[in-house]
Amino acid sequence: MSPSRLSDRRRLARAGTRLLQASMLAILVVGLYTRNVGIVVNAAIAFATTLVPAIIERDLRIELDARLTLWITLALFLHALGMLGFYHQVGWYDRLTHTLSAAVVATVGYVLARAIDDHSRAVVLTDRFLYVYVLVFTLGLGVLWEILEFGTALGARLLGFEPILTQYGLTDTLGDLLFDMFGAVVAAAFATERVSSVVDSLRRGLDRHEPDDDSPLRPIAHERSPVTSLDEVVRRDRTNARRSWLVVGVLALVVAGAVATGAVPFAVPVAVVVALALVPAVAYGDPRATLPWQLLVLPAIPVFGGVFAQPWLAATPLIYVAVAAVALTVAVELHLFTDVRMTPTFAVLFVVVTTMAAAGLWAVGRWLVDLTLGTTLLLDPGQTGDEIETRLMWEFVYAAAAGLFAGVLFEWRFRRD
């Protein structure tokens, strides 16, 4: 494409962005006129967010593709427009906004990860990993958005105010997550390769800010703590090895017992934990090469709760702590035994979004199986839709908290042990 045609397209994209921003201000005026707090707040936040790309370009000297800025602005405009009544009156409108927003989030996540990959020698992200990362990143943030909607609605009810963000029922929530996944798949397949100019510009911006120790992305790309690599998570001391092998042995017995009694669905996730625990010793050919025994105990806790019929050990918060521990194990082993390289901070961020994404995927999976096969994995006939949705939202909260807990534990225990 000739430079003149490219310049024309950029001017057209910028003009479209300005038009959408003006439309958001008009929606804000409508909200003020009708005294609708939800419209005012959503329109104001949406408009303020559209100013972020310009601030990035001005202050960080990172040139963003005008078409990407237009895409982001369009997603925000459609959300603000939906607050005028389209979310209530048009059945497919919410699905459209979630698909578009998810595609934008996926693209932004890809741009950040690829720019860090190009900028830092400490982070190496293969194409296959990036594809999975984009899906996990998008679904994880989709779950976070549902938590925000739930939190604002709960707070509004407690304070007697009109909620700023609204949930429209269990089907709406799970449908949102399903279309979040669809938008992420579309972006991963078609949009990510079209933003190479944005990736290059962001990478140059990171290169320029390399001397700045206060850069918010520095810990992700350049770890500065005494532990500079995830290699040190795997240990070779005999004390840790004895404790780790004890945990693995007990879990292996649980797998064998579950298979013998026909409880295969219970045996499968436990077998996955055992397999992940065996990888370092097999790869290094050294039985002393083991993961920290504490990291293996975390997923074992809900297993023991199921074996010994102790519901409090198999409670939802502890189950998601186990999921976060498994995600951390996967991050470490990807770093050690594949071409992927991560700094500890990048690994922690990966664990947090992966734990939330796992909660979202598990919720959608149970919902679809219940609708298809008539099971009651999620849709309990003894509970109303609102009760099931509230229970699911608290499950998402536990997943987010568990991911953060695992990250803090990794930072303050395993890396500083």
C-alpha positions as CSV (number, residue, x, y, z in Angstrom):
1,M,0.0,0.0,0.0
2,S,1.3,3.4,-0.9
3,P,2.2,5.9,1.9
4,S,-0.5,8.3,0.7
5,R,-3.2,5.7,0.9
6,L,-2.0,4.6,4.3
7,S,-2.0,8.2,5.5
8,D,-5.6,8.6,4.2
9,R,-6.7,5.5,6.1
10,R,-5.1,6.8,9.3
11,R,-6.8,10.2,8.9
12,L,-10.2,8.4,8.3
13,A,-9.7,6.2,11.4
14,R,-8.8,9.2,13.5
15,A,-11.9,11.1,12.2
16,G,-14.0,8.0,13.1
17,T,-12.5,8.0,16.6
18,R,-13.3,11.7,17.1
19,L,-16.9,11.1,16.0
20,L,-17.4,8.2,18.4
21,Q,-15.9,10.3,21.3
22,A,-18.4,13.1,20.5
23,S,-21.2,10.6,20.5
24,M,-20.1,9.4,24.0
25,L,-20.3,12.9,25.3
26,A,-23.8,13.2,23.8
27,I,-24.7,10.0,25.7
28,L,-23.3,11.5,28.9
29,V,-25.5,14.6,28.3
30,V,-28.5,12.3,28.0
31,G,-27.6,10.7,31.2
32,L,-27.3,14.0,33.0
33,Y,-30.6,15.2,31.6
34,T,-32.4,12.0,32.7
35,R,-30.5,11.9,36.0
36,N,-29.5,8.3,35.2
37,V,-26.4,7.5,37.3
38,G,-25.6,4.3,35.3
39,I,-25.6,6.1,32.0
40,V,-23.5,9.0,33.3
41,V,-20.8,6.9,35.0
42,N,-20.5,4.4,32.1
43,A,-20.4,7.1,29.5
44,A,-17.8,9.1,31.5
45,I,-15.6,6.1,32.1
46,A,-15.8,5.0,28.5
47,F,-14.9,8.5,27.2
48,A,-12.0,8.8,29.6
49,T,-10.7,5.4,28.5
50,T,-10.6,6.6,24.9
51,L,-8.2,9.3,25.9
52,V,-5.6,6.7,27.1
53,P,-4.1,6.0,23.7
54,A,-3.4,9.7,23.1
55,I,-1.8,10.0,26.5
56,I,0.4,6.9,25.7
57,E,1.5,8.4,22.4
58,R,2.2,11.8,24.0
59,D,3.9,10.8,27.2
60,L,5.6,7.6,26.3
61,R,6.2,8.4,22.6
62,I,4.7,5.1,21.5
63,E,2.9,5.4,18.2
64,L,-0.4,3.4,18.2
65,D,-2.1,2.3,15.0
66,A,-5.1,4.6,14.4
67,R,-7.2,1.6,13.4
68,L,-6.6,-0.1,16.7
69,T,-7.5,3.1,18.6
70,L,-10.7,3.2,16.5
71,W,-11.5,-0.4,17.3
72,I,-11.0,0.3,21.0
73,T,-13.2,3.4,20.9
74,L,-15.9,1.6,19.0
75,A,-16.1,-1.1,21.7
76,L,-16.4,1.5,24.4
77,F,-19.0,3.5,22.5
78,L,-21.2,0.4,22.0
79,H,-21.0,-0.3,25.7
80,A,-22.0,3.3,26.6
81,L,-24.8,3.2,23.9
82,G,-26.1,0.0,25.4
83,M,-26.8,1.8,28.7
84,L,-29.5,3.8,26.9
85,G,-31.6,0.7,26.8
86,F,-30.2,-1.5,24.1
87,Y,-28.9,-4.1,26.6
88,H,-32.5,-4.5,27.8
89,Q,-34.4,-4.2,24.5
90,V,-32.1,-6.0,21.9
91,G,-31.4,-9.6,22.8
92,W,-28.2,-9.9,20.7
93,Y,-26.7,-6.5,21.6
94,D,-24.9,-7.7,24.8
95,R,-23.4,-10.6,22.8
96,L,-22.1,-8.2,20.2
97,T,-20.5,-5.9,22.7
98,H,-18.9,-8.8,24.6
99,T,-17.5,-10.3,21.4
100,L,-16.0,-7.0,20.2
101,S,-14.7,-6.1,23.7
102,A,-13.1,-9.6,24.1
103,A,-11.4,-9.2,20.7
104,V,-10.0,-5.9,21.7
105,V,-8.8,-7.3,25.1
106,A,-7.2,-10.2,23.3
107,T,-5.4,-7.9,20.8
108,V,-4.1,-5.6,23.6
109,G,-2.9,-8.6,25.6
110,Y,-1.1,-10.0,22.5
111,V,0.5,-6.6,21.8
112,L,1.8,-6.3,25.4
113,A,3.1,-9.8,25.5
114,R,4.8,-9.7,22.0
115,A,6.4,-6.3,22.7
116,I,7.8,-7.6,26.0
117,D,9.0,-10.7,24.2
118,D,10.8,-8.6,21.5
119,H,12.2,-6.2,24.1
120,S,13.5,-8.6,26.7
121,R,16.0,-11.5,26.5
122,A,14.6,-12.8,29.8
123,V,11.1,-13.4,28.2
124,V,10.6,-15.7,25.2
125,L,7.1,-16.5,24.1
126,T,6.6,-19.0,21.3
127,D,3.7,-18.6,18.8
128,R,1.8,-21.6,20.3
129,F,2.2,-20.3,23.8
130,L,1.0,-16.8,22.7
131,Y,-2.1,-18.3,21.1
132,V,-3.0,-20.0,24.4
133,Y,-1.9,-17.0,26.4
134,V,-4.3,-14.7,24.4
135,L,-7.2,-17.0,25.1
136,V,-6.4,-17.3,28.8
137,F,-5.7,-13.6,29.2
138,T,-9.1,-12.7,27.6
139,L,-11.2,-15.2,29.5
140,G,-9.4,-14.3,32.8
141,L,-10.3,-10.6,32.3
142,G,-13.8,-11.6,31.3
143,V,-14.2,-13.3,34.7
144,L,-12.7,-10.3,36.4
145,W,-15.4,-8.1,34.6
146,E,-18.2,-10.4,35.9
147,I,-16.7,-10.0,39.4
148,L,-16.8,-6.2,39.0
149,E,-20.4,-6.3,37.9
150,F,-21.3,-8.6,40.8
151,G,-19.4,-6.4,43.3
152,T,-20.9,-3.1,42.1
153,A,-24.4,-4.6,42.1
154,L,-23.9,-6.0,45.6
155,G,-22.5,-2.7,46.9
156,A,-25.4,-0.8,45.3
157,R,-28.0,-3.1,47.0
158,L,-26.3,-2.7,50.4
159,L,-26.2,1.1,50.0
160,G,-29.6,1.5,48.4
161,F,-28.3,2.9,45.1
162,E,-28.9,2.1,41.5
163,P,-26.2,-0.3,40.3
164,I,-23.7,1.2,37.8
165,L,-23.0,-2.2,36.2
166,T,-25.8,-4.7,35.9
167,Q,-26.0,-8.5,35.6
168,Y,-29.1,-9.8,33.8
169,G,-29.2,-13.4,35.1
170,L,-27.2,-16.6,35.0
171,T,-27.7,-17.2,31.3
172,D,-26.5,-13.7,30.5
173,T,-23.4,-14.1,32.6
174,L,-22.4,-17.5,31.2
175,G,-23.3,-16.4,27.7
176,D,-21.0,-13.4,28.1
177,L,-18.1,-15.7,29.0
178,L,-18.9,-17.9,26.0
179,F,-18.8,-14.9,23.7
180,D,-15.7,-13.7,25.4
181,M,-14.0,-16.9,24.3
182,F,-15.4,-16.5,20.8
183,G,-14.0,-13.0,20.5
184,A,-10.6,-14.1,21.8
185,V,-10.5,-17.0,19.3
186,V,-11.3,-14.5,16.4
187,A,-8.7,-12.1,17.6
188,A,-6.0,-14.8,18.0
189,A,-6.7,-16.2,14.6
190,F,-7.1,-13.0,12.5
191,A,-6.3,-9.8,14.4
192,T,-3.0,-10.4,16.1
193,E,-0.9,-10.5,13.0
194,R,-2.3,-7.1,11.9
195,V,-0.9,-5.1,14.7
196,S,2.8,-5.7,14.1
197,S,3.3,-1.9,13.8
198,V,1.9,-1.4,17.3
199,V,4.1,-4.1,18.7
200,D,7.2,-2.5,17.1
201,S,6.2,0.9,18.4
202,L,5.7,-0.4,21.9
203,R,8.9,-2.4,21.8
204,R,10.8,0.8,20.8
205,G,9.1,2.7,23.7
206,L,10.3,0.0,26.1
207,D,13.8,0.2,24.7
208,R,13.8,3.9,25.2
209,H,12.7,3.5,28.8
210,E,15.2,0.8,29.6
211,P,17.2,2.9,32.1
212,D,14.1,3.9,34.0
213,D,13.9,1.6,37.0
214,D,10.4,2.9,37.7
215,S,8.9,1.5,34.5
216,P,5.8,-0.5,35.4
217,L,6.7,-3.3,32.9
218,R,10.3,-3.6,34.1
219,P,9.7,-6.3,36.7
220,I,7.8,-8.4,34.1
221,A,10.6,-8.2,31.5
222,H,13.7,-7.8,33.7
223,E,13.6,-9.4,37.1
224,R,15.7,-7.6,39.6
225,S,15.4,-9.8,42.7
226,P,18.1,-12.2,43.8
227,V,16.3,-15.0,41.9
228,T,16.5,-14.1,38.3
229,S,15.2,-17.3,36.8
230,L,12.5,-19.9,37.4
231,D,15.2,-22.5,37.2
232,E,15.8,-22.1,40.9
233,V,12.3,-23.2,41.8
234,V,13.4,-26.8,41.2
235,R,15.6,-28.0,44.0
236,R,18.1,-30.8,44.5
237,D,18.4,-31.0,48.2
238,R,17.5,-34.3,49.9
239,T,15.2,-32.9,52.6
240,N,12.9,-31.3,50.0
241,A,13.1,-34.4,47.8
242,R,12.0,-36.7,50.6
243,R,9.0,-34.6,51.5
244,S,8.0,-34.1,47.8
245,W,8.2,-37.8,47.1
246,L,6.1,-38.5,50.2
247,V,3.3,-36.2,48.8
248,V,3.6,-37.7,45.3
249,G,3.5,-41.2,46.7
250,V,0.3,-40.5,48.7
251,L,-1.3,-38.9,45.6
252,A,-0.4,-41.9,43.5
253,L,-2.1,-44.2,46.0
254,V,-5.2,-42.0,45.8
255,V,-5.2,-42.3,42.0
256,A,-4.9,-46.1,42.2
257,G,-7.6,-46.4,44.7
258,A,-9.9,-44.1,42.8
259,V,-9.4,-46.1,39.6
260,A,-10.0,-49.3,41.4
261,T,-13.3,-48.1,42.8
262,G,-14.5,-46.6,39.5
263,A,-14.1,-43.0,40.5
264,V,-12.2,-42.1,37.3
265,P,-13.3,-38.4,37.2
266,F,-11.8,-37.9,40.6
267,A,-8.6,-39.8,39.6
268,V,-7.9,-37.8,36.5
269,P,-7.0,-34.4,38.0
270,V,-5.0,-36.1,40.8
271,A,-3.1,-38.0,38.1
272,V,-2.3,-34.7,36.3
273,V,-0.7,-33.4,39.5
274,V,1.4,-36.6,39.9
275,A,2.5,-36.4,36.3
276,L,3.6,-32.7,36.7
277,A,5.5,-33.6,39.9
278,L,7.4,-36.3,38.1
279,V,8.6,-34.2,35.2
280,P,11.7,-32.5,36.8
281,A,13.1,-35.8,38.2
282,V,12.6,-37.6,34.8
283,A,13.9,-34.6,32.8
284,Y,17.1,-34.2,34.8
285,G,17.5,-37.9,35.6
286,D,17.9,-37.1,39.2
287,P,15.4,-38.1,41.9
288,R,16.5,-35.2,44.0
289,A,15.3,-32.7,41.4
290,T,11.9,-31.9,42.7
291,L,9.5,-29.1,43.0
292,P,9.1,-27.5,46.5
293,W,7.1,-29.8,48.6
294,Q,4.9,-26.9,49.7
295,L,3.8,-26.4,46.1
296,L,2.7,-30.0,45.9
297,V,0.8,-29.9,49.2
298,L,-1.5,-27.2,48.0
299,P,-3.2,-29.3,45.3
300,A,-3.2,-32.3,47.7
301,I,-5.3,-30.5,50.3
302,P,-8.7,-30.8,48.5
303,V,-7.8,-34.3,47.4
304,F,-7.4,-35.3,51.0
305,G,-10.7,-33.6,51.8
306,G,-12.4,-35.8,49.3
307,V,-10.7,-39.0,50.4
308,F,-11.4,-38.5,54.1
309,A,-14.8,-36.9,53.7
310,Q,-13.8,-33.6,55.2
311,P,-15.9,-31.0,53.2
312,W,-14.0,-28.0,54.7
313,L,-10.7,-29.3,53.1
314,A,-12.5,-29.6,49.7
315,A,-14.2,-26.2,49.9
316,T,-14.2,-24.0,46.8
317,P,-11.5,-21.6,48.0
318,L,-9.1,-24.4,48.6
319,I,-9.9,-26.0,45.3
320,Y,-8.9,-22.8,43.5
321,V,-5.8,-22.5,45.6
322,A,-5.0,-26.0,44.2
323,V,-5.7,-24.8,40.6
324,A,-3.4,-21.8,41.1
325,A,-0.6,-24.1,42.4
326,V,-1.0,-26.3,39.3
327,A,-0.9,-23.3,37.1
328,L,2.3,-22.2,38.8
329,T,3.8,-25.6,38.3
330,V,2.9,-25.5,34.6
331,A,4.5,-22.1,34.3
332,V,7.7,-23.3,35.9
333,E,7.9,-26.4,33.7
334,L,7.1,-24.5,30.5
335,H,10.1,-22.3,31.4
336,L,12.4,-25.2,32.2
337,F,11.5,-27.8,29.5
338,T,10.2,-25.9,26.5
339,D,11.4,-22.9,24.4
340,V,9.2,-20.6,26.6
341,R,11.1,-18.3,29.0
342,M,9.5,-16.3,31.8
343,T,10.6,-14.0,34.6
344,P,9.1,-14.9,38.0
345,T,6.8,-11.8,37.8
346,F,5.5,-12.8,34.4
347,A,4.9,-16.3,35.7
348,V,2.9,-14.9,38.7
349,L,0.8,-12.8,36.3
350,F,0.2,-15.8,34.1
351,V,-0.9,-17.8,37.2
352,V,-3.4,-15.2,38.2
353,V,-5.1,-14.9,34.8
354,T,-5.0,-18.7,34.3
355,T,-6.7,-19.4,37.6
356,M,-9.5,-17.0,36.8
357,A,-9.8,-18.4,33.2
358,A,-10.0,-21.9,34.6
359,A,-13.0,-20.8,36.8
360,G,-14.7,-19.3,33.8
361,L,-14.0,-22.3,31.5
362,W,-15.2,-24.7,34.2
363,A,-18.4,-22.7,34.7
364,V,-19.2,-22.5,31.0
365,G,-18.4,-26.2,30.6
366,R,-20.7,-27.3,33.4
367,W,-23.5,-25.1,32.0
368,L,-23.3,-26.5,28.5
369,V,-23.1,-30.1,29.7
370,D,-26.2,-29.5,31.9
371,L,-28.1,-28.0,29.0
372,T,-27.1,-30.8,26.7
373,L,-27.3,-33.9,28.9
374,G,-29.7,-32.8,31.6
375,T,-27.1,-33.1,34.4
376,T,-26.9,-30.9,37.5
377,L,-23.3,-30.0,37.6
378,L,-24.2,-26.3,37.8
379,L,-28.0,-26.0,37.3
380,D,-29.2,-27.3,40.6
381,P,-33.0,-27.8,40.4
382,G,-33.3,-27.1,44.1
383,Q,-32.0,-23.5,43.6
384,T,-33.3,-20.5,41.8
385,G,-31.3,-18.9,38.9
386,D,-30.4,-16.0,41.1
387,E,-29.1,-18.3,43.9
388,I,-27.0,-20.3,41.3
389,E,-25.6,-17.1,39.9
390,T,-24.7,-15.7,43.3
391,R,-22.9,-19.0,44.1
392,L,-21.1,-18.9,40.8
393,M,-20.0,-15.2,41.4
394,W,-18.5,-16.1,44.7
395,E,-16.7,-19.0,43.0
396,F,-15.2,-16.5,40.7
397,V,-14.2,-14.3,43.6
398,Y,-12.5,-17.3,45.2
399,A,-10.6,-18.1,42.0
400,A,-9.3,-14.5,41.7
401,A,-8.3,-14.5,45.4
402,A,-6.6,-17.9,45.0
403,G,-4.6,-16.7,42.0
404,L,-3.4,-13.7,44.0
405,F,-2.6,-15.8,47.0
406,A,-0.5,-18.3,45.0
407,G,1.4,-15.3,43.5
408,V,2.1,-13.8,46.9
409,L,3.1,-17.3,48.3
410,F,5.5,-17.8,45.3
411,E,7.0,-14.4,45.8
412,W,7.5,-14.5,49.6
413,R,8.1,-18.2,50.2
414,F,9.5,-20.1,47.2
415,R,11.7,-17.4,45.7
416,R,13.1,-16.2,49.1
417,D,13.4,-19.5,50.7
